[in-house]
Amino acid sequence: MAFHDRKEAGQQLASLLLRYQSERPLVLALPRGGVPVACEVAQALGAQLDMLIVRKIGAPQLPEYAIGAIVEGGTVHVDPGAFAETGTDEEEFAFLAEKEATELARRVRLYRGDRPFPAVRGRTVIVVDDGIATGCTALAAVRAVHELRPRRVVLATPVVAAQTVPVLRGEVDELVYVEAPETFVAVGLWYERFEQTTDGEVLWLLNRAHCLLAESEVASRERGDPVVDPPADPPGEMEREVEIAVGERSILANLTVPPDARGVVLFARGSGSSRFSPRNRYVARRLREEGLATLLLDLLTPEEEMEDEVSSRLRFDIGFLAARVARATRFLLEDELTRKLRVGLLGSSVGAAAALVAAAELPGAVAAVVSHSGRPDLAGSSILSRVCAPTLLVVGRRDTVVLDLNRAAFEQLLAEKQLAVVPGATHLFEEPGTLDVVARLAADWFGRFLGQPQDVVRAETMSLDPVRG
């Protein structure tokens, strides 16, 4: 056993989170067991405490085995592997989800009443639970938080199953834990005392945390303490939102340039994905660790996103999306922070086709392309044969249909090329460790081809013949 009780576990966990104290984070507890742990974290950090109410959706004959989860606000997460393994059909899942939604609504009324959900946008959010086994509930929670556009999301827990760690790391900015045992079995085995947390205890702990925070703020004002803003990102590391003009409107993107960047990667994502996607941001962070700047891009304007019929049509218009990628590429060639950097394009789904079309249209500007879970075939054979940029296609071995389409597209590419097939991975690379493989492959490919100033690239690209892979 690692912990006497949740209070001690929270104290140990809080000691690992003290570096976030100056950011005035929001601590969100997952009920009910996560609340006593989160209370200790919030008290140590002098942070606001609230709850993010989540309900596990258990298998029909094995309710303790999570096949999904539902979060207040309506976000539903399904574990594809567990769903298939238990033989649950869609009708059964819908019934179970509706049942848990009823209980979730009851708890929202009980714990929050008329109090609104706390402001999240632009803040550091620390999501806390008392332990994580499969990660199904935690994944649902952090994905719901990401939709509210925080500055960063930290997932913290005293104990987590070792095999779950890679999955969780792919969804958050940081995963913090005290123990990650290889043999996990159950959360309760890591506590000497692990009684069920009651509704009454939850309400008492929340009220106590609110009172302590209020007293601390009053005392601070009486002492005349200066108001401390969250710390700025290190020089050169600041993520800034940029607007890229497209006609009379603008598309939005997040640009982050690390110190001494040796290239910049534009993310041309697929339908339904955004610059705030935790998976996109995880891969982007891994690229920045390798010295590559990143531009996470929304290919549709906010106005287009709001028009369902328009959005549905434009998300699959390859020519339209390619024009947006090309416009964003030109932006990088002109921006003061990136104009001297070689540009790489990373695409997924239909975004991969758009990236390849843009690369074919801008042979002197695009130095490398990576497609993962992509549909390069949608670019068309005539376009693929015109791509000069070295191209890496990454596909999961269990994504059989898309793998066949990538193999066909690979044969039509004439530039330097490589097809990487990731064992055990399905379309979204949700299996443990597989997203890390994608990030590593992309970092290596871009690191190989984005190492020279952009003015050298233009001269080289225009003078070299395509190299057959």
JONOR-V903251 format. One record per pair of residues at least 4 apart in sequence whose C-alpha atoms are under 6 Angstrom apart, sorted by sequence separation. I is the first residue (numbers start at 1). GAP is how many residues later the second one is. If there is no record, write none. Layout:
i & gap
I & GAP
I & GAP
//
This chain:
i & gap
6 & 4
10 & 4
30 & 4
31 & 4
34 & 4
42 & 4
59 & 4
71 & 4
79 & 4
93 & 4
107 & 4
108 & 4
109 & 4
135 & 4
233 & 4
245 & 4
246 & 4
278 & 4
288 & 4
300 & 4
307 & 4
308 & 4
318 & 4
331 & 4
335 & 4
347 & 4
348 & 4
359 & 4
399 & 4
406 & 4
425 & 4
443 & 4
446 & 4
457 & 4
29 & 5
42 & 5
58 & 5
70 & 5
83 & 5
220 & 5
233 & 5
245 & 5
287 & 5
288 & 5
334 & 5
347 & 5
429 & 5
3 & 6
29 & 6
58 & 6
59 & 6
70 & 6
169 & 6
188 & 6
244 & 6
305 & 6
332 & 6
333 & 6
429 & 6
42 & 7
58 & 7
69 & 7
243 & 7
244 & 7
304 & 7
332 & 7
359 & 7
58 & 8
59 & 8
69 & 8
243 & 8
395 & 8
29 & 9
57 & 9
58 & 9
68 & 9
243 & 9
57 & 10
68 & 10
242 & 10
57 & 11
68 & 11
242 & 11
57 & 12
67 & 12
241 & 12
56 & 13
241 & 13
55 & 14
240 & 14
55 & 15
67 & 15
240 & 15
54 & 16
67 & 16
239 & 16
54 & 17
239 & 17
159 & 18
162 & 18
238 & 18
53 & 19
153 & 19
154 & 19
156 & 19
158 & 19
159 & 19
161 & 19
162 & 19
352 & 19
153 & 20
154 & 20
155 & 20
156 & 20
157 & 20
158 & 20
159 & 20
160 & 20
161 & 20
162 & 20
237 & 20
154 & 21
156 & 21
159 & 21
236 & 21
237 & 21
275 & 21
368 & 21
370 & 21
25 & 22
26 & 22
27 & 22
28 & 22
29 & 22
30 & 22
236 & 22
275 & 22
344 & 22
352 & 22
353 & 22
367 & 22
368 & 22
369 & 22
370 & 22
371 & 22
372 & 22
373 & 22
24 & 23
28 & 23
29 & 23
161 & 23
236 & 23
275 & 23
343 & 23
344 & 23
346 & 23
348 & 23
352 & 23
353 & 23
368 & 23
370 & 23
371 & 23
372 & 23
21 & 24
28 & 24
274 & 24
343 & 24
344 & 24
345 & 24
346 & 24
347 & 24
348 & 24
349 & 24
352 & 24
397 & 24
344 & 25
346 & 25
348 & 25
349 & 25
350 & 25
353 & 25
390 & 25
392 & 25
396 & 25
397 & 25
131 & 26
348 & 26
349 & 26
353 & 26
360 & 26
390 & 26
391 & 26
392 & 26
393 & 26
394 & 26
395 & 26
396 & 26
397 & 26
10 & 27
14 & 27
121 & 27
123 & 27
124 & 27
130 & 27
133 & 27
360 & 27
385 & 27
388 & 27
390 & 27
392 & 27
394 & 27
398 & 27
399 & 27
121 & 28
122 & 28
123 & 28
124 & 28
125 & 28
126 & 28
127 & 28
128 & 28
129 & 28
131 & 28
132 & 28
133 & 28
264 & 28
266 & 28
384 & 28
385 & 28
397 & 28
398 & 28
399 & 28
11 & 29
121 & 29
122 & 29
126 & 29
128 & 29
131 & 29
262 & 29
263 & 29
264 & 29
265 & 29
266 & 29
267 & 29
384 & 29
385 & 29
396 & 29
6 & 30
7 & 30
10 & 30
120 & 30
261 & 30
262 & 30
264 & 30
396 & 30
6 & 31
10 & 31
261 & 31
261 & 32
322 & 32
326 & 32
377 & 32
321 & 33
258 & 35
322 & 35
257 & 36
318 & 36
322 & 36
256 & 37
256 & 38
255 & 39
255 & 40
254 & 41
254 & 42
253 & 43
253 & 44
271 & 44
252 & 46
251 & 50
250 & 51
415 & 51
416 & 51
415 & 52
416 & 52
417 & 52
415 & 53
416 & 53
373 & 54
414 & 54
131 & 56
77 & 63
69 & 68
263 & 78
265 & 78
268 & 78
269 & 78
270 & 78
388 & 78
263 & 79
264 & 79
265 & 79
266 & 79
267 & 79
268 & 79
269 & 79
270 & 79
265 & 80
270 & 80
56 & 81
270 & 81
269 & 82
268 & 83
38 & 90
34 & 94
364 & 94
34 & 95
34 & 96
33 & 97
364 & 97
27 & 98
29 & 98
364 & 98
25 & 99
26 & 99
27 & 99
28 & 99
29 & 99
30 & 99
25 & 100
27 & 100
171 & 107
171 & 108
342 & 108
170 & 109
170 & 112
341 & 112
342 & 112
340 & 113
341 & 113
340 & 114
13 & 145
9 & 149
283 & 156
287 & 156
33 & 164
32 & 165
5 & 186
4 & 187
263 & 187
2 & 188
3 & 188
4 & 188
5 & 188
1 & 189
4 & 189
262 & 189
1 & 190
23 & 207
167 & 265
166 & 266
166 & 267
//
